[in-house]
Amino acid sequence: MSVVVKDLTKIYGAQKAIDSLSFEAKKGQIIGFLGPNGAGKTTTMKIITGFMPASSGSAEVCGYDVETHSRDVRRAIGYLPEHNPLYKEMYVREYLSFVADVMGLKNSRARIDDMIEKTGLGREQHKVISSLSKGYRQRVGLAQALMHDPEVLILDEPTSGLDPNQLAEIRNLIKDFGKEKTVIFSSHIMQEVQALCDRVIILNKGQIIADDPIHKLQQRASGKKIINLHFDKETDASALTRLEGITGVQKINPSAVELTIDGDKDIRPAIFKEVVKQGWVLVEMKEEKISVENIFQELTIDA
């Protein structure tokens, strides 16, 4: 296992920021770390990376305990914190050279060139960091996190401030890195989580309330499914509410409806029979995936 967390707890005064968290992250996994503000995501990341001690419990990275072998842990981790700390008076290439020197990298020039190319900083490499947009500063932060080719990459809100084109580029970079490494990242952009992650861990009030692969997480959303029906003309499909398992029929437009289905039973044959019975012409039937955003809201809004 690249990361192993056991009964991790952090207490501030009378408040438990995180409460007995336990999870494992394997090589080749991209894990989305989700939760409302104050749920404990950043605190957990800071403990794993060795920037903050835990009150109790343990965390290991690549077999090294974060408290007793903090230097080995930091060599194994690339970390981009939520508030990207950069020396803004330095030039991009100068800063990355400084990072490489601090890490004791040999042949650092080739590695810097590689990171500049992979993070799309080619045109910006001779600019002062303070003159860069927020998106490009995020790229510089990613480049420094990747500089020493770490086994584990921990990213706290890595796509904050990026435009759609930059988002796609950084997403591809994270995907490539995640093929052979372990990536844990937090985000409030649910589409990013759905597009990138193999697995999602949802925190609320310092506790893990969900830890599932994306496809299983989508299946557990109160056992509900959404099916869209499109007819050849305006249709009153309210008769479908008579079918067992259909709990709602909502009109999308005159010729289309959205059905809410409870349970795992395949109700499509019953829908087809009812459509034939009613003499309707069905053009399309499509099951919609429950979004990660829907699941997140369902699990955290009243928890």
Summary of the structure (lengths in Angstrom):
residues: 303
radius of gyration: 23.8
end to end distance: 30.6
largest distance: 75.1
contacts: 932
relative contact order: 0.14
helix: 36%
strand: 31%
